[in-house]
Amino acid sequence: MEHGVQLPVPTRQGDTAWRRPTYAMLYRMLSNPIYGGAYAYGKTERTLHYDGGEPRASTRKPRARWLALIPHAHEAT
């Protein structure tokens, strides 16, 4: 990155480390409803499925199945 921007990342020890952002970090941050000023609840659930014989945990629900989504609940960040 040409500007040397770094974002805080929690470590396993409970500390905070500063690292260069990845595409995935930026996507998760910008697609989070709170970034746009919305309140969202019930976005995730733990379900177990098998992919090629290996167990996988799914956590993200489609937006239509979220328990609450209130646009303009607070000022956007």
PDB file of N, CA, C and O in Angstrom:
ATOM      1  N   MET A   1       0.835  -1.169   0.000  1.00  0.00           N
ATOM      2  CA  MET A   1       0.000   0.000   0.000  1.00  0.00           C
ATOM      3  C   MET A   1       0.884   1.238   0.000  1.00  0.00           C
ATOM      4  O   MET A   1       1.824   1.334   0.789  1.00  0.00           O
ATOM      5  N   GLU A   2       0.594   2.154  -0.853  1.00  0.00           N
ATOM      6  CA  GLU A   2       1.485   3.297  -1.003  1.00  0.00           C
ATOM      7  C   GLU A   2       1.414   4.288   0.147  1.00  0.00           C
ATOM      8  O   GLU A   2       2.359   5.053   0.342  1.00  0.00           O
ATOM      9  N   HIS A   3       0.325   4.305   0.919  1.00  0.00           N
ATOM     10  CA  HIS A   3       0.184   5.257   2.014  1.00  0.00           C
ATOM     11  C   HIS A   3       0.529   4.649   3.373  1.00  0.00           C
ATOM     12  O   HIS A   3       0.544   5.367   4.374  1.00  0.00           O
ATOM     13  N   GLY A   4       0.803   3.367   3.433  1.00  0.00           N
ATOM     14  CA  GLY A   4       1.188   2.721   4.683  1.00  0.00           C
ATOM     15  C   GLY A   4       0.074   2.634   5.714  1.00  0.00           C
ATOM     16  O   GLY A   4       0.351   2.618   6.913  1.00  0.00           O
ATOM     17  N   VAL A   5      -1.176   2.577   5.275  1.00  0.00           N
ATOM     18  CA  VAL A   5      -2.313   2.493   6.190  1.00  0.00           C
ATOM     19  C   VAL A   5      -2.295   1.144   6.899  1.00  0.00           C
ATOM     20  O   VAL A   5      -2.052   0.111   6.275  1.00  0.00           O
ATOM     21  N   GLN A   6      -2.552   1.157   8.205  1.00  0.00           N
ATOM     22  CA  GLN A   6      -2.634  -0.071   8.984  1.00  0.00           C
ATOM     23  C   GLN A   6      -3.912  -0.054   9.808  1.00  0.00           C
ATOM     24  O   GLN A   6      -4.394   1.006  10.208  1.00  0.00           O
ATOM     25  N   LEU A   7      -4.454  -1.242  10.057  1.00  0.00           N
ATOM     26  CA  LEU A   7      -5.670  -1.392  10.851  1.00  0.00           C
ATOM     27  C   LEU A   7      -5.383  -2.256  12.065  1.00  0.00           C
ATOM     28  O   LEU A   7      -4.509  -3.121  12.015  1.00  0.00           O
ATOM     29  N   PRO A   8      -6.116  -2.031  13.170  1.00  0.00           N
ATOM     30  CA  PRO A   8      -5.912  -2.865  14.354  1.00  0.00           C
ATOM     31  C   PRO A   8      -6.486  -4.261  14.152  1.00  0.00           C
ATOM     32  O   PRO A   8      -7.570  -4.425  13.592  1.00  0.00           O
ATOM     33  N   VAL A   9      -5.742  -5.268  14.617  1.00  0.00           N
ATOM     34  CA  VAL A   9      -6.146  -6.664  14.518  1.00  0.00           C
ATOM     35  C   VAL A   9      -5.941  -7.307  15.886  1.00  0.00           C
ATOM     36  O   VAL A   9      -4.847  -7.216  16.443  1.00  0.00           O
ATOM     37  N   PRO A  10      -6.977  -7.960  16.445  1.00  0.00           N
ATOM     38  CA  PRO A  10      -6.774  -8.625  17.740  1.00  0.00           C
ATOM     39  C   PRO A  10      -5.882  -9.862  17.583  1.00  0.00           C
ATOM     40  O   PRO A  10      -5.984 -10.590  16.595  1.00  0.00           O
ATOM     41  N   THR A  11      -5.018 -10.088  18.558  1.00  0.00           N
ATOM     42  CA  THR A  11      -4.161 -11.269  18.544  1.00  0.00           C
ATOM     43  C   THR A  11      -4.742 -12.334  19.469  1.00  0.00           C
ATOM     44  O   THR A  11      -5.657 -12.052  20.242  1.00  0.00           O
ATOM     45  N   ARG A  12      -4.221 -13.540  19.394  1.00  0.00           N
ATOM     46  CA  ARG A  12      -4.690 -14.631  20.255  1.00  0.00           C
ATOM     47  C   ARG A  12      -4.395 -14.385  21.725  1.00  0.00           C
ATOM     48  O   ARG A  12      -5.056 -14.943  22.600  1.00  0.00           O
ATOM     49  N   GLN A  13      -3.404 -13.552  21.992  1.00  0.00           N
ATOM     50  CA  GLN A  13      -3.029 -13.245  23.370  1.00  0.00           C
ATOM     51  C   GLN A  13      -3.910 -12.135  23.951  1.00  0.00           C
ATOM     52  O   GLN A  13      -3.759 -11.784  25.121  1.00  0.00           O
ATOM     53  N   GLY A  14      -4.820 -11.583  23.161  1.00  0.00           N
ATOM     54  CA  GLY A  14      -5.704 -10.530  23.626  1.00  0.00           C
ATOM     55  C   GLY A  14      -5.159  -9.133  23.409  1.00  0.00           C
ATOM     56  O   GLY A  14      -5.782  -8.154  23.819  1.00  0.00           O
ATOM     57  N   ASP A  15      -4.009  -9.027  22.772  1.00  0.00           N
ATOM     58  CA  ASP A  15      -3.417  -7.721  22.477  1.00  0.00           C
ATOM     59  C   ASP A  15      -3.940  -7.214  21.133  1.00  0.00           C
ATOM     60  O   ASP A  15      -4.718  -7.895  20.466  1.00  0.00           O
ATOM     61  N   THR A  16      -3.516  -6.042  20.753  1.00  0.00           N
ATOM     62  CA  THR A  16      -3.860  -5.471  19.460  1.00  0.00           C
ATOM     63  C   THR A  16      -2.589  -5.275  18.652  1.00  0.00           C
ATOM     64  O   THR A  16      -1.619  -4.685  19.130  1.00  0.00           O
ATOM     65  N   ALA A  17      -2.603  -5.773  17.427  1.00  0.00           N
ATOM     66  CA  ALA A  17      -1.480  -5.582  16.505  1.00  0.00           C
ATOM     67  C   ALA A  17      -1.982  -4.730  15.341  1.00  0.00           C
ATOM     68  O   ALA A  17      -3.160  -4.786  14.987  1.00  0.00           O
ATOM     69  N   TRP A  18      -1.101  -3.956  14.759  1.00  0.00           N
ATOM     70  CA  TRP A  18      -1.442  -3.124  13.610  1.00  0.00           C
ATOM     71  C   TRP A  18      -0.858  -3.751  12.354  1.00  0.00           C
ATOM     72  O   TRP A  18       0.347  -3.992  12.275  1.00  0.00           O
ATOM     73  N   ARG A  19      -1.730  -4.020  11.352  1.00  0.00           N
ATOM     74  CA  ARG A  19      -1.300  -4.693  10.127  1.00  0.00           C
ATOM     75  C   ARG A  19      -1.881  -3.994   8.899  1.00  0.00           C
ATOM     76  O   ARG A  19      -2.870  -3.266   8.977  1.00  0.00           O
ATOM     77  N   ARG A  20      -1.232  -4.242   7.773  1.00  0.00           N
ATOM     78  CA  ARG A  20      -1.767  -3.742   6.509  1.00  0.00           C
ATOM     79  C   ARG A  20      -3.094  -4.432   6.234  1.00  0.00           C
ATOM     80  O   ARG A  20      -3.201  -5.642   6.431  1.00  0.00           O
ATOM     81  N   PRO A  21      -4.112  -3.696   5.784  1.00  0.00           N
ATOM     82  CA  PRO A  21      -5.413  -4.322   5.523  1.00  0.00           C
ATOM     83  C   PRO A  21      -5.364  -5.215   4.289  1.00  0.00           C
ATOM     84  O   PRO A  21      -4.673  -4.923   3.313  1.00  0.00           O
ATOM     85  N   THR A  22      -6.108  -6.301   4.358  1.00  0.00           N
ATOM     86  CA  THR A  22      -6.277  -7.180   3.208  1.00  0.00           C
ATOM     87  C   THR A  22      -7.608  -6.843   2.546  1.00  0.00           C
ATOM     88  O   THR A  22      -8.419  -6.106   3.108  1.00  0.00           O
ATOM     89  N   TYR A  23      -7.823  -7.370   1.382  1.00  0.00           N
ATOM     90  CA  TYR A  23      -9.103  -7.165   0.698  1.00  0.00           C
ATOM     91  C   TYR A  23     -10.247  -7.670   1.565  1.00  0.00           C
ATOM     92  O   TYR A  23     -11.271  -6.998   1.693  1.00  0.00           O
ATOM     93  N   ALA A  24     -10.084  -8.852   2.165  1.00  0.00           N
ATOM     94  CA  ALA A  24     -11.143  -9.439   2.993  1.00  0.00           C
ATOM     95  C   ALA A  24     -11.459  -8.558   4.207  1.00  0.00           C
ATOM     96  O   ALA A  24     -12.627  -8.400   4.563  1.00  0.00           O
ATOM     97  N   MET A  25     -10.433  -7.984   4.843  1.00  0.00           N
ATOM     98  CA  MET A  25     -10.655  -7.094   5.985  1.00  0.00           C
ATOM     99  C   MET A  25     -11.490  -5.886   5.566  1.00  0.00           C
ATOM    100  O   MET A  25     -12.460  -5.529   6.235  1.00  0.00           O
ATOM    101  N   LEU A  26     -11.107  -5.264   4.461  1.00  0.00           N
ATOM    102  CA  LEU A  26     -11.823  -4.083   3.996  1.00  0.00           C
ATOM    103  C   LEU A  26     -13.253  -4.415   3.571  1.00  0.00           C
ATOM    104  O   LEU A  26     -14.174  -3.643   3.837  1.00  0.00           O
ATOM    105  N   TYR A  27     -13.440  -5.553   2.916  1.00  0.00           N
ATOM    106  CA  TYR A  27     -14.779  -5.957   2.488  1.00  0.00           C
ATOM    107  C   TYR A  27     -15.690  -6.169   3.690  1.00  0.00           C
ATOM    108  O   TYR A  27     -16.822  -5.685   3.705  1.00  0.00           O
ATOM    109  N   ARG A  28     -15.200  -6.897   4.709  1.00  0.00           N
ATOM    110  CA  ARG A  28     -16.007  -7.132   5.916  1.00  0.00           C
ATOM    111  C   ARG A  28     -16.348  -5.824   6.615  1.00  0.00           C
ATOM    112  O   ARG A  28     -17.467  -5.649   7.097  1.00  0.00           O
ATOM    113  N   MET A  29     -15.403  -4.919   6.670  1.00  0.00           N
ATOM    114  CA  MET A  29     -15.629  -3.657   7.352  1.00  0.00           C
ATOM    115  C   MET A  29     -16.665  -2.807   6.598  1.00  0.00           C
ATOM    116  O   MET A  29     -17.603  -2.293   7.206  1.00  0.00           O
ATOM    117  N   LEU A  30     -16.498  -2.662   5.295  1.00  0.00           N
ATOM    118  CA  LEU A  30     -17.379  -1.802   4.514  1.00  0.00           C
ATOM    119  C   LEU A  30     -18.757  -2.401   4.272  1.00  0.00           C
ATOM    120  O   LEU A  30     -19.711  -1.657   4.044  1.00  0.00           O
ATOM    121  N   SER A  31     -18.890  -3.731   4.314  1.00  0.00           N
ATOM    122  CA  SER A  31     -20.199  -4.346   4.103  1.00  0.00           C
ATOM    123  C   SER A  31     -20.955  -4.561   5.413  1.00  0.00           C
ATOM    124  O   SER A  31     -22.072  -5.079   5.402  1.00  0.00           O
ATOM    125  N   ASN A  32     -20.362  -4.172   6.536  1.00  0.00           N
ATOM    126  CA  ASN A  32     -21.031  -4.285   7.825  1.00  0.00           C
ATOM    127  C   ASN A  32     -22.122  -3.218   7.905  1.00  0.00           C
ATOM    128  O   ASN A  32     -21.853  -2.052   7.614  1.00  0.00           O
ATOM    129  N   PRO A  33     -23.354  -3.588   8.296  1.00  0.00           N
ATOM    130  CA  PRO A  33     -24.447  -2.612   8.346  1.00  0.00           C
ATOM    131  C   PRO A  33     -24.160  -1.417   9.255  1.00  0.00           C
ATOM    132  O   PRO A  33     -24.640  -0.317   8.985  1.00  0.00           O
ATOM    133  N   ILE A  34     -23.399  -1.609  10.310  1.00  0.00           N
ATOM    134  CA  ILE A  34     -23.132  -0.508  11.236  1.00  0.00           C
ATOM    135  C   ILE A  34     -22.344   0.607  10.560  1.00  0.00           C
ATOM    136  O   ILE A  34     -22.471   1.771  10.940  1.00  0.00           O
ATOM    137  N   TYR A  35     -21.541   0.270   9.576  1.00  0.00           N
ATOM    138  CA  TYR A  35     -20.771   1.272   8.835  1.00  0.00           C
ATOM    139  C   TYR A  35     -21.693   2.261   8.135  1.00  0.00           C
ATOM    140  O   TYR A  35     -21.359   3.438   7.998  1.00  0.00           O
ATOM    141  N   GLY A  36     -22.849   1.787   7.693  1.00  0.00           N
ATOM    142  CA  GLY A  36     -23.811   2.642   7.013  1.00  0.00           C
ATOM    143  C   GLY A  36     -24.863   3.238   7.928  1.00  0.00           C
ATOM    144  O   GLY A  36     -25.789   3.891   7.447  1.00  0.00           O
ATOM    145  N   GLY A  37     -24.750   3.034   9.241  1.00  0.00           N
ATOM    146  CA  GLY A  37     -25.690   3.624  10.184  1.00  0.00           C
ATOM    147  C   GLY A  37     -26.883   2.751  10.509  1.00  0.00           C
ATOM    148  O   GLY A  37     -27.854   3.249  11.078  1.00  0.00           O
ATOM    149  N   ALA A  38     -26.854   1.473  10.175  1.00  0.00           N
ATOM    150  CA  ALA A  38     -27.976   0.572  10.438  1.00  0.00           C
ATOM    151  C   ALA A  38     -27.686  -0.306  11.650  1.00  0.00           C
ATOM    152  O   ALA A  38     -26.535  -0.626  11.947  1.00  0.00           O
ATOM    153  N   TYR A  39     -28.759  -0.687  12.344  1.00  0.00           N
ATOM    154  CA  TYR A  39     -28.658  -1.657  13.432  1.00  0.00           C
ATOM    155  C   TYR A  39     -29.082  -3.003  12.860  1.00  0.00           C
ATOM    156  O   TYR A  39     -30.133  -3.105  12.226  1.00  0.00           O
ATOM    157  N   ALA A  40     -28.281  -4.023  13.076  1.00  0.00           N
ATOM    158  CA  ALA A  40     -28.612  -5.359  12.588  1.00  0.00           C
ATOM    159  C   ALA A  40     -28.395  -6.368  13.705  1.00  0.00           C
ATOM    160  O   ALA A  40     -27.419  -6.291  14.452  1.00  0.00           O
ATOM    161  N   TYR A  41     -29.324  -7.321  13.808  1.00  0.00           N
ATOM    162  CA  TYR A  41     -29.227  -8.363  14.823  1.00  0.00           C
ATOM    163  C   TYR A  41     -29.648  -9.689  14.199  1.00  0.00           C
ATOM    164  O   TYR A  41     -30.553  -9.736  13.367  1.00  0.00           O
ATOM    165  N   GLY A  42     -28.986 -10.753  14.606  1.00  0.00           N
ATOM    166  CA  GLY A  42     -29.340 -12.080  14.106  1.00  0.00           C
ATOM    167  C   GLY A  42     -28.783 -12.370  12.733  1.00  0.00           C
ATOM    168  O   GLY A  42     -29.409 -13.073  11.940  1.00  0.00           O
ATOM    169  N   LYS A  43     -27.597 -11.828  12.440  1.00  0.00           N
ATOM    170  CA  LYS A  43     -26.993 -12.030  11.122  1.00  0.00           C
ATOM    171  C   LYS A  43     -26.338 -13.398  10.986  1.00  0.00           C
ATOM    172  O   LYS A  43     -26.108 -13.866   9.871  1.00  0.00           O
ATOM    173  N   THR A  44     -26.038 -14.042  12.106  1.00  0.00           N
ATOM    174  CA  THR A  44     -25.290 -15.297  12.051  1.00  0.00           C
ATOM    175  C   THR A  44     -25.990 -16.408  12.824  1.00  0.00           C
ATOM    176  O   THR A  44     -26.807 -16.161  13.712  1.00  0.00           O
ATOM    177  N   GLU A  45     -25.646 -17.631  12.461  1.00  0.00           N
ATOM    178  CA  GLU A  45     -26.074 -18.817  13.194  1.00  0.00           C
ATOM    179  C   GLU A  45     -25.065 -19.925  12.924  1.00  0.00           C
ATOM    180  O   GLU A  45     -24.425 -19.944  11.872  1.00  0.00           O
ATOM    181  N   ARG A  46     -24.926 -20.822  13.847  1.00  0.00           N
ATOM    182  CA  ARG A  46     -23.984 -21.923  13.689  1.00  0.00           C
ATOM    183  C   ARG A  46     -24.730 -23.145  13.175  1.00  0.00           C
ATOM    184  O   ARG A  46     -25.612 -23.670  13.855  1.00  0.00           O
ATOM    185  N   THR A  47     -24.380 -23.594  11.985  1.00  0.00           N
ATOM    186  CA  THR A  47     -24.924 -24.821  11.416  1.00  0.00           C
ATOM    187  C   THR A  47     -23.763 -25.661  10.922  1.00  0.00           C
ATOM    188  O   THR A  47     -22.768 -25.133  10.425  1.00  0.00           O
ATOM    189  N   LEU A  48     -23.889 -26.933  11.057  1.00  0.00           N
ATOM    190  CA  LEU A  48     -22.822 -27.849  10.639  1.00  0.00           C
ATOM    191  C   LEU A  48     -23.251 -28.562   9.370  1.00  0.00           C
ATOM    192  O   LEU A  48     -24.348 -29.115   9.301  1.00  0.00           O
ATOM    193  N   HIS A  49     -22.385 -28.549   8.368  1.00  0.00           N
ATOM    194  CA  HIS A  49     -22.615 -29.308   7.154  1.00  0.00           C
ATOM    195  C   HIS A  49     -21.297 -29.956   6.744  1.00  0.00           C
ATOM    196  O   HIS A  49     -20.232 -29.606   7.255  1.00  0.00           O
ATOM    197  N   TYR A  50     -21.384 -30.895   5.824  1.00  0.00           N
ATOM    198  CA  TYR A  50     -20.186 -31.619   5.405  1.00  0.00           C
ATOM    199  C   TYR A  50     -19.866 -31.297   3.952  1.00  0.00           C
ATOM    200  O   TYR A  50     -20.739 -31.327   3.085  1.00  0.00           O
ATOM    201  N   ASP A  51     -18.609 -30.990   3.707  1.00  0.00           N
ATOM    202  CA  ASP A  51     -18.131 -30.674   2.369  1.00  0.00           C
ATOM    203  C   ASP A  51     -17.002 -31.637   2.058  1.00  0.00           C
ATOM    204  O   ASP A  51     -15.908 -31.512   2.611  1.00  0.00           O
ATOM    205  N   GLY A  52     -17.256 -32.600   1.176  1.00  0.00           N
ATOM    206  CA  GLY A  52     -16.243 -33.592   0.842  1.00  0.00           C
ATOM    207  C   GLY A  52     -15.877 -34.480   2.026  1.00  0.00           C
ATOM    208  O   GLY A  52     -14.737 -34.934   2.133  1.00  0.00           O
ATOM    209  N   GLY A  53     -16.828 -34.729   2.909  1.00  0.00           N
ATOM    210  CA  GLY A  53     -16.586 -35.569   4.071  1.00  0.00           C
ATOM    211  C   GLY A  53     -16.009 -34.825   5.266  1.00  0.00           C
ATOM    212  O   GLY A  53     -15.858 -35.406   6.340  1.00  0.00           O
ATOM    213  N   GLU A  54     -15.683 -33.544   5.094  1.00  0.00           N
ATOM    214  CA  GLU A  54     -15.124 -32.739   6.176  1.00  0.00           C
ATOM    215  C   GLU A  54     -16.206 -31.838   6.774  1.00  0.00           C
ATOM    216  O   GLU A  54     -16.977 -31.230   6.032  1.00  0.00           O
ATOM    217  N   PRO A  55     -16.275 -31.743   8.101  1.00  0.00           N
ATOM    218  CA  PRO A  55     -17.280 -30.862   8.707  1.00  0.00           C
ATOM    219  C   PRO A  55     -16.922 -29.395   8.496  1.00  0.00           C
ATOM    220  O   PRO A  55     -15.761 -29.004   8.623  1.00  0.00           O
ATOM    221  N   ARG A  56     -17.904 -28.608   8.182  1.00  0.00           N
ATOM    222  CA  ARG A  56     -17.753 -27.165   7.996  1.00  0.00           C
ATOM    223  C   ARG A  56     -18.846 -26.463   8.791  1.00  0.00           C
ATOM    224  O   ARG A  56     -19.967 -26.963   8.885  1.00  0.00           O
ATOM    225  N   ALA A  57     -18.523 -25.309   9.361  1.00  0.00           N
ATOM    226  CA  ALA A  57     -19.498 -24.517  10.107  1.00  0.00           C
ATOM    227  C   ALA A  57     -19.883 -23.292   9.300  1.00  0.00           C
ATOM    228  O   ALA A  57     -19.017 -22.516   8.897  1.00  0.00           O
ATOM    229  N   SER A  58     -21.166 -23.114   9.062  1.00  0.00           N
ATOM    230  CA  SER A  58     -21.661 -21.928   8.383  1.00  0.00           C
ATOM    231  C   SER A  58     -22.147 -20.951   9.437  1.00  0.00           C
ATOM    232  O   SER A  58     -22.766 -21.354  10.422  1.00  0.00           O
ATOM    233  N   THR A  59     -21.875 -19.679   9.240  1.00  0.00           N
ATOM    234  CA  THR A  59     -22.278 -18.714  10.245  1.00  0.00           C
ATOM    235  C   THR A  59     -23.118 -17.572   9.692  1.00  0.00           C
ATOM    236  O   THR A  59     -23.920 -17.016  10.443  1.00  0.00           O
ATOM    237  N   ARG A  60     -22.987 -17.197   8.453  1.00  0.00           N
ATOM    238  CA  ARG A  60     -23.676 -16.029   7.912  1.00  0.00           C
ATOM    239  C   ARG A  60     -25.042 -16.405   7.345  1.00  0.00           C
ATOM    240  O   ARG A  60     -25.144 -17.349   6.562  1.00  0.00           O
ATOM    241  N   LYS A  61     -26.102 -15.673   7.732  1.00  0.00           N
ATOM    242  CA  LYS A  61     -27.443 -15.892   7.199  1.00  0.00           C
ATOM    243  C   LYS A  61     -27.683 -14.918   6.045  1.00  0.00           C
ATOM    244  O   LYS A  61     -27.072 -13.851   5.998  1.00  0.00           O
ATOM    245  N   PRO A  62     -28.562 -15.277   5.122  1.00  0.00           N
ATOM    246  CA  PRO A  62     -28.968 -14.314   4.100  1.00  0.00           C
ATOM    247  C   PRO A  62     -29.714 -13.151   4.765  1.00  0.00           C
ATOM    248  O   PRO A  62     -30.363 -13.342   5.794  1.00  0.00           O
ATOM    249  N   ARG A  63     -29.628 -11.977   4.198  1.00  0.00           N
ATOM    250  CA  ARG A  63     -30.228 -10.781   4.806  1.00  0.00           C
ATOM    251  C   ARG A  63     -31.723 -10.956   5.081  1.00  0.00           C
ATOM    252  O   ARG A  63     -32.225 -10.415   6.066  1.00  0.00           O
ATOM    253  N   ALA A  64     -32.431 -11.684   4.252  1.00  0.00           N
ATOM    254  CA  ALA A  64     -33.873 -11.884   4.447  1.00  0.00           C
ATOM    255  C   ALA A  64     -34.180 -12.643   5.746  1.00  0.00           C
ATOM    256  O   ALA A  64     -35.303 -12.565   6.245  1.00  0.00           O
ATOM    257  N   ARG A  65     -33.209 -13.370   6.298  1.00  0.00           N
ATOM    258  CA  ARG A  65     -33.432 -14.159   7.515  1.00  0.00           C
ATOM    259  C   ARG A  65     -32.855 -13.505   8.776  1.00  0.00           C
ATOM    260  O   ARG A  65     -32.908 -14.109   9.847  1.00  0.00           O
ATOM    261  N   TRP A  66     -32.300 -12.275   8.675  1.00  0.00           N
ATOM    262  CA  TRP A  66     -31.825 -11.589   9.863  1.00  0.00           C
ATOM    263  C   TRP A  66     -33.016 -11.300  10.772  1.00  0.00           C
ATOM    264  O   TRP A  66     -34.121 -11.070  10.281  1.00  0.00           O
ATOM    265  N   LEU A  67     -32.810 -11.309  12.067  1.00  0.00           N
ATOM    266  CA  LEU A  67     -33.893 -11.053  13.003  1.00  0.00           C
ATOM    267  C   LEU A  67     -34.294  -9.583  13.036  1.00  0.00           C
ATOM    268  O   LEU A  67     -35.470  -9.276  13.230  1.00  0.00           O
ATOM    269  N   ALA A  68     -33.351  -8.675  12.852  1.00  0.00           N
ATOM    270  CA  ALA A  68     -33.656  -7.238  12.852  1.00  0.00           C
ATOM    271  C   ALA A  68     -32.691  -6.504  11.938  1.00  0.00           C
ATOM    272  O   ALA A  68     -31.500  -6.812  11.901  1.00  0.00           O
ATOM    273  N   LEU A  69     -33.209  -5.535  11.203  1.00  0.00           N
ATOM    274  CA  LEU A  69     -32.401  -4.625  10.410  1.00  0.00           C
ATOM    275  C   LEU A  69     -33.119  -3.280  10.418  1.00  0.00           C
ATOM    276  O   LEU A  69     -34.179  -3.128   9.811  1.00  0.00           O
ATOM    277  N   ILE A  70     -32.532  -2.307  11.109  1.00  0.00           N
ATOM    278  CA  ILE A  70     -33.140  -0.985  11.249  1.00  0.00           C
ATOM    279  C   ILE A  70     -32.217   0.033  10.588  1.00  0.00           C
ATOM    280  O   ILE A  70     -31.210   0.434  11.171  1.00  0.00           O
ATOM    281  N   PRO A  71     -32.564   0.454   9.361  1.00  0.00           N
ATOM    282  CA  PRO A  71     -31.747   1.459   8.679  1.00  0.00           C
ATOM    283  C   PRO A  71     -31.805   2.801   9.416  1.00  0.00           C
ATOM    284  O   PRO A  71     -32.802   3.107  10.070  1.00  0.00           O
ATOM    285  N   HIS A  72     -30.767   3.581   9.314  1.00  0.00           N
ATOM    286  CA  HIS A  72     -30.679   4.928   9.900  1.00  0.00           C
ATOM    287  C   HIS A  72     -30.881   4.913  11.419  1.00  0.00           C
ATOM    288  O   HIS A  72     -31.433   5.863  11.974  1.00  0.00           O
ATOM    289  N   ALA A  73     -30.448   3.862  12.087  1.00  0.00           N
ATOM    290  CA  ALA A  73     -30.584   3.766  13.544  1.00  0.00           C
ATOM    291  C   ALA A  73     -29.616   4.705  14.261  1.00  0.00           C
ATOM    292  O   ALA A  73     -29.877   5.114  15.393  1.00  0.00           O
ATOM    293  N   HIS A  74     -28.525   5.043  13.626  1.00  0.00           N
ATOM    294  CA  HIS A  74     -27.540   5.956  14.197  1.00  0.00           C
ATOM    295  C   HIS A  74     -26.758   6.593  13.054  1.00  0.00           C
ATOM    296  O   HIS A  74     -26.929   6.238  11.887  1.00  0.00           O
ATOM    297  N   GLU A  75     -25.908   7.527  13.410  1.00  0.00           N
ATOM    298  CA  GLU A  75     -25.098   8.200  12.413  1.00  0.00           C
ATOM    299  C   GLU A  75     -24.088   7.229  11.793  1.00  0.00           C
ATOM    300  O   GLU A  75     -23.450   6.451  12.502  1.00  0.00           O
ATOM    301  N   ALA A  76     -23.954   7.280  10.496  1.00  0.00           N
ATOM    302  CA  ALA A  76     -23.005   6.392   9.808  1.00  0.00           C
ATOM    303  C   ALA A  76     -21.586   6.776  10.183  1.00  0.00           C
ATOM    304  O   ALA A  76     -21.295   7.946  10.432  1.00  0.00           O
ATOM    305  N   THR A  77     -20.690   5.768  10.222  1.00  0.00           N
ATOM    306  CA  THR A  77     -19.292   6.037  10.561  1.00  0.00           C
ATOM    307  C   THR A  77     -18.467   6.292   9.345  1.00  0.00           C
ATOM    308  O   THR A  77     -17.265   6.536   9.455  1.00  0.00           O
TER     309      THR A  77
END
